[in-house]
Amino acid sequence: MSSDVVKKIAQLVRAGAALTPYTCPACGTVLVRLKTGELYCANCERTVVLVRSDEEAQQALEVVQLREVRRIVFDKIIQLGKEIEKLSAPEMVDHLRSLSLLLDIYERLAKIHGEAGREKKT
């Protein structure tokens, strides 16, 4: 383990993360549990989900993919929101329709994400 990774882990622990007995399946670095409860690899700089079965792996993958789609939709909502003030009325109507559709999609994704999280806990 490089000294940079050790420094990152130390910074995370000082910020409230906890060392775990688990290691990253990709690189073997010890994982830390963040305050959010997520497991994190300081070497790969990503969260890690531990699973016991192929079914749990599929559920975890779905949650991660939905989260990414939700992030993309959110970014587009912000982008459209910033563009609206510069538009003429007819252009604004088109943007508002798009914004309304994106907000509906975002809301549905949030609902699905919440349901997936509840299923995971049971």
ROZA-851252 format. One line per field, with one value per atom (N, C-alpha, C): residue number from 0; residue in one letter; z, x, y; atom name. Coordinates in steps of 0.1 Angstrom, whole numbers. Layout:
num <- [NUM, ...] $
residu <- [A, ...] $
zz <- [Z, ...] $
xx <- [X, ...] $
yy <- [Y, ...] $
atome <- [CA, ...] $
//
This chain:
num <- [0, 0, 0, 1, 1, 1, 2, 2, 2, 3, 3, 3, 4, 4, 4, 5, 5, 5, 6, 6, 6, 7, 7, 7, 8, 8, 8, 9, 9, 9, 10, 10, 10, 11, 11, 11, 12, 12, 12, 13, 13, 13, 14, 14, 14, 15, 15, 15, 16, 16, 16, 17, 17, 17, 18, 18, 18, 19, 19, 19, 20, 20, 20, 21, 21, 21, 22, 22, 22, 23, 23, 23, 24, 24, 24, 25, 25, 25, 26, 26, 26, 27, 27, 27, 28, 28, 28, 29, 29, 29, 30, 30, 30, 31, 31, 31, 32, 32, 32, 33, 33, 33, 34, 34, 34, 35, 35, 35, 36, 36, 36, 37, 37, 37, 38, 38, 38, 39, 39, 39, 40, 40, 40, 41, 41, 41, 42, 42, 42, 43, 43, 43, 44, 44, 44, 45, 45, 45, 46, 46, 46, 47, 47, 47, 48, 48, 48, 49, 49, 49, 50, 50, 50, 51, 51, 51, 52, 52, 52, 53, 53, 53, 54, 54, 54, 55, 55, 55, 56, 56, 56, 57, 57, 57, 58, 58, 58, 59, 59, 59, 60, 60, 60, 61, 61, 61, 62, 62, 62, 63, 63, 63, 64, 64, 64, 65, 65, 65, 66, 66, 66, 67, 67, 67, 68, 68, 68, 69, 69, 69, 70, 70, 70, 71, 71, 71, 72, 72, 72, 73, 73, 73, 74, 74, 74, 75, 75, 75, 76, 76, 76, 77, 77, 77, 78, 78, 78, 79, 79, 79, 80, 80, 80, 81, 81, 81, 82, 82, 82, 83, 83, 83, 84, 84, 84, 85, 85, 85, 86, 86, 86, 87, 87, 87, 88, 88, 88, 89, 89, 89, 90, 90, 90, 91, 91, 91, 92, 92, 92, 93, 93, 93, 94, 94, 94, 95, 95, 95, 96, 96, 96, 97, 97, 97, 98, 98, 98, 99, 99, 99, 100, 100, 100, 101, 101, 101, 102, 102, 102, 103, 103, 103, 104, 104, 104, 105, 105, 105, 106, 106, 106, 107, 107, 107, 108, 108, 108, 109, 109, 109, 110, 110, 110, 111, 111, 111, 112, 112, 112, 113, 113, 113, 114, 114, 114, 115, 115, 115, 116, 116, 116, 117, 117, 117, 118, 118, 118, 119, 119, 119, 120, 120, 120, 121, 121, 121] $
residu <- [M, M, M, S, S, S, S, S, S, D, D, D, V, V, V, V, V, V, K, K, K, K, K, K, I, I, I, A, A, A, Q, Q, Q, L, L, L, V, V, V, R, R, R, A, A, A, G, G, G, A, A, A, A, A, A, L, L, L, T, T, T, P, P, P, Y, Y, Y, T, T, T, C, C, C, P, P, P, A, A, A, C, C, C, G, G, G, T, T, T, V, V, V, L, L, L, V, V, V, R, R, R, L, L, L, K, K, K, T, T, T, G, G, G, E, E, E, L, L, L, Y, Y, Y, C, C, C, A, A, A, N, N, N, C, C, C, E, E, E, R, R, R, T, T, T, V, V, V, V, V, V, L, L, L, V, V, V, R, R, R, S, S, S, D, D, D, E, E, E, E, E, E, A, A, A, Q, Q, Q, Q, Q, Q, A, A, A, L, L, L, E, E, E, V, V, V, V, V, V, Q, Q, Q, L, L, L, R, R, R, E, E, E, V, V, V, R, R, R, R, R, R, I, I, I, V, V, V, F, F, F, D, D, D, K, K, K, I, I, I, I, I, I, Q, Q, Q, L, L, L, G, G, G, K, K, K, E, E, E, I, I, I, E, E, E, K, K, K, L, L, L, S, S, S, A, A, A, P, P, P, E, E, E, M, M, M, V, V, V, D, D, D, H, H, H, L, L, L, R, R, R, S, S, S, L, L, L, S, S, S, L, L, L, L, L, L, L, L, L, D, D, D, I, I, I, Y, Y, Y, E, E, E, R, R, R, L, L, L, A, A, A, K, K, K, I, I, I, H, H, H, G, G, G, E, E, E, A, A, A, G, G, G, R, R, R, E, E, E, K, K, K, K, K, K, T, T, T] $
zz <- [0, 0, 0, -9, -10, 1, 4, 15, 12, -1, -4, 1, -2, 2, 17, 24, 39, 44, 38, 42, 40, 28, 26, 36, 40, 50, 63, 67, 79, 80, 68, 68, 70, 63, 64, 79, 85, 99, 108, 106, 114, 112, 100, 97, 102, 108, 114, 108, 98, 92, 101, 99, 108, 99, 104, 96, 98, 87, 88, 86, 88, 85, 71, 62, 48, 40, 28, 18, 5, -3, -16, -25, -32, -40, -53, -56, -68, -66, -54, -52, -39, -29, -17, -6, -8, 2, 13, 25, 36, 34, 36, 34, 47, 45, 57, 56, 67, 67, 70, 60, 61, 71, 75, 84, 78, 65, 58, 59, 63, 64, 52, 42, 30, 32, 26, 26, 15, 17, 7, 6, -6, -9, -12, -4, -6, -18, -21, -33, -46, -47, -60, -60, -48, -47, -51, -46, -49, -37, -37, -26, -31, -21, -23, -16, -23, -17, -15, -3, 0, -2, -9, -11, -8, -5, -2, -13, -23, -33, -46, -57, -70, -70, -63, -62, -55, -44, -37, -46, -54, -63, -74, -79, -89, -83, -71, -65, -62, -57, -55, -68, -78, -91, -96, -94, -99, -91, -78, -70, -74, -77, -81, -95, -104, -117, -117, -109, -107, -102, -92, -86, -97, -105, -116, -126, -130, -139, -132, -120, -112, -112, -110, -110, -123, -134, -148, -150, -146, -148, -140, -127, -119, -125, -131, -137, -149, -157, -168, -163, -152, -146, -142, -136, -132, -144, -155, -167, -173, -175, -181, -172, -159, -150, -152, -155, -157, -170, -180, -194, -195, -187, -188, -188, -179, -177, -190, -198, -210, -222, -221, -233, -235, -248, -251, -246, -246, -241, -249, -262, -269, -266, -266, -262, -248, -239, -225, -223, -231, -230, -233, -244, -247, -236, -231, -220, -207, -204, -193, -194, -206, -209, -206, -211, -209, -194, -188, -173, -166, -169, -163, -164, -176, -179, -171, -171, -163, -148, -143, -129, -126, -135, -133, -133, -142, -143, -130, -125, -113, -101, -100, -89, -90, -102, -103, -99, -104, -100, -85, -79, -64, -57, -62, -56, -58, -70, -72, -64, -63, -54, -40, -35, -21, -19, -29, -28, -28, -37, -37, -24, -18, -5, 6, 5, 15, 13, 1, -2, 2, 1, 4, 20, 27, 42, 47, 40, 45, 41] $
xx <- [9, 0, 9, 6, 15, 12, 22, 21, 9, 6, -5, -18, -20, -32, -33, -22, -22, -26, -21, -25, -40, -45, -59, -68, -64, -71, -70, -59, -57, -66, -67, -76, -90, -94, -108, -111, -102, -104, -105, -96, -97, -110, -116, -129, -141, -138, -149, -152, -144, -146, -139, -143, -138, -131, -120, -114, -123, -122, -130, -121, -126, -118, -118, -126, -127, -117, -114, -105, -112, -107, -113, -111, -122, -120, -112, -110, -103, -88, -84, -70, -64, -73, -69, -66, -69, -67, -78, -74, -84, -95, -107, -119, -122, -127, -131, -146, -153, -167, -169, -175, -177, -189, -191, -201, -215, -216, -228, -232, -222, -224, -218, -214, -208, -194, -190, -177, -169, -157, -149, -135, -130, -116, -109, -99, -92, -82, -78, -69, -77, -88, -96, -105, -107, -115, -129, -135, -149, -155, -168, -175, -176, -176, -177, -189, -196, -207, -204, -205, -203, -216, -215, -227, -224, -235, -234, -238, -245, -251, -251, -254, -255, -268, -278, -290, -287, -280, -276, -267, -259, -250, -258, -269, -277, -285, -290, -298, -289, -276, -267, -264, -262, -259, -270, -282, -294, -295, -292, -293, -282, -270, -259, -262, -267, -271, -282, -292, -303, -298, -289, -283, -276, -269, -261, -271, -281, -291, -298, -301, -307, -298, -285, -275, -275, -275, -275, -287, -299, -312, -311, -306, -305, -296, -285, -276, -283, -291, -298, -309, -315, -325, -318, -307, -299, -295, -290, -286, -298, -309, -321, -325, -325, -329, -321, -308, -299, -301, -305, -308, -321, -331, -344, -344, -336, -337, -332, -325, -319, -328, -339, -347, -359, -363, -376, -387, -399, -411, -414, -413, -416, -405, -393, -382, -383, -388, -389, -400, -411, -421, -416, -408, -402, -392, -384, -375, -383, -394, -402, -409, -413, -419, -408, -396, -385, -382, -382, -379, -389, -402, -413, -411, -408, -406, -394, -383, -372, -375, -382, -386, -395, -404, -412, -403, -394, -385, -377, -372, -363, -371, -384, -393, -395, -397, -399, -387, -375, -363, -360, -364, -362, -371, -383, -393, -388, -383, -377, -365, -357, -345, -348, -359, -363, -369, -376, -382, -371, -361, -350, -342, -340, -333, -341, -354, -362, -362, -362, -361, -348, -337, -324, -323, -330, -329, -337, -347, -355, -350] $
yy <- [-12, 0, 12, 22, 34, 43, 52, 61, 71, 74, 83, 77, 64, 57, 57, 54, 54, 68, 78, 92, 94, 90, 91, 84, 72, 64, 71, 76, 84, 96, 103, 115, 111, 100, 95, 92, 85, 81, 93, 103, 115, 122, 120, 127, 119, 107, 100, 86, 82, 69, 59, 46, 36, 25, 20, 9, -4, -12, -24, -36, -48, -60, -65, -57, -60, -54, -60, -55, -53, -44, -41, -53, -58, -69, -66, -53, -50, -48, -43, -40, -45, -50, -55, -45, -33, -22, -24, -21, -22, -11, -15, -6, 1, 13, 21, 23, 24, 26, 41, 48, 62, 65, 77, 81, 77, 77, 74, 59, 51, 36, 29, 37, 31, 26, 15, 11, 17, 22, 30, 25, 24, 21, 34, 37, 49, 48, 36, 34, 36, 29, 29, 42, 48, 60, 58, 47, 44, 36, 36, 28, 14, 5, -9, -15, -24, -31, -45, -50, -64, -72, -83, -91, -106, -113, -127, -137, -131, -140, -132, -140, -133, -124, -128, -120, -107, -107, -95, -86, -92, -85, -78, -85, -79, -67, -69, -58, -46, -48, -37, -30, -38, -32, -23, -27, -20, -6, -7, 5, 15, 10, 19, 25, 17, 22, 32, 29, 39, 52, 51, 63, 72, 65, 72, 79, 72, 77, 89, 88, 99, 111, 109, 120, 127, 119, 125, 133, 128, 135, 148, 147, 159, 170, 166, 175, 182, 175, 181, 190, 187, 196, 210, 209, 221, 229, 222, 228, 236, 229, 236, 247, 246, 257, 269, 267, 279, 285, 277, 282, 290, 287, 293, 308, 314, 328, 336, 329, 336, 335, 327, 324, 333, 334, 341, 332, 337, 330, 317, 317, 304, 294, 298, 289, 284, 293, 289, 278, 279, 269, 255, 254, 241, 236, 245, 241, 237, 244, 241, 227, 224, 210, 200, 202, 193, 192, 203, 204, 196, 198, 190, 175, 171, 157, 151, 159, 154, 154, 163, 163, 151, 147, 135, 123, 122, 111, 110, 121, 122, 117, 121, 117, 102, 97, 82, 74, 79, 72, 73, 84, 85, 75, 74, 64, 50, 47, 33, 31, 41, 40, 37, 44, 42, 28, 23, 10, -1, 1, -8, -8, 3, 4, -3, -2, -10, -25, -29, -43, -49, -41, -46, -48, -40, -41, -53, -57, -68, -82] $
atome <- [N, CA, C, N, CA, C, N, CA, C, N, CA, C, N, CA, C, N, CA, C, N, CA, C, N, CA, C, N, CA, C, N, CA, C, N, CA, C, N, CA, C, N, CA, C, N, CA, C, N, CA, C, N, CA, C, N, CA, C, N, CA, C, N, CA, C, N, CA, C, N, CA, C, N, CA, C, N, CA, C, N, CA, C, N, CA, C, N, CA, C, N, CA, C, N, CA, C, N, CA, C, N, CA, C, N, CA, C, N, CA, C, N, CA, C, N, CA, C, N, CA, C, N, CA, C, N, CA, C, N, CA, C, N, CA, C, N, CA, C, N, CA, C, N, CA, C, N, CA, C, N, CA, C, N, CA, C, N, CA, C, N, CA, C, N, CA, C, N, CA, C, N, CA, C, N, CA, C, N, CA, C, N, CA, C, N, CA, C, N, CA, C, N, CA, C, N, CA, C, N, CA, C, N, CA, C, N, CA, C, N, CA, C, N, CA, C, N, CA, C, N, CA, C, N, CA, C, N, CA, C, N, CA, C, N, CA, C, N, CA, C, N, CA, C, N, CA, C, N, CA, C, N, CA, C, N, CA, C, N, CA, C, N, CA, C, N, CA, C, N, CA, C, N, CA, C, N, CA, C, N, CA, C, N, CA, C, N, CA, C, N, CA, C, N, CA, C, N, CA, C, N, CA, C, N, CA, C, N, CA, C, N, CA, C, N, CA, C, N, CA, C, N, CA, C, N, CA, C, N, CA, C, N, CA, C, N, CA, C, N, CA, C, N, CA, C, N, CA, C, N, CA, C, N, CA, C, N, CA, C, N, CA, C, N, CA, C, N, CA, C, N, CA, C, N, CA, C, N, CA, C, N, CA, C, N, CA, C, N, CA, C, N, CA, C, N, CA, C, N, CA, C, N, CA, C, N, CA, C, N, CA, C, N, CA, C, N, CA, C, N, CA, C, N, CA, C] $
//
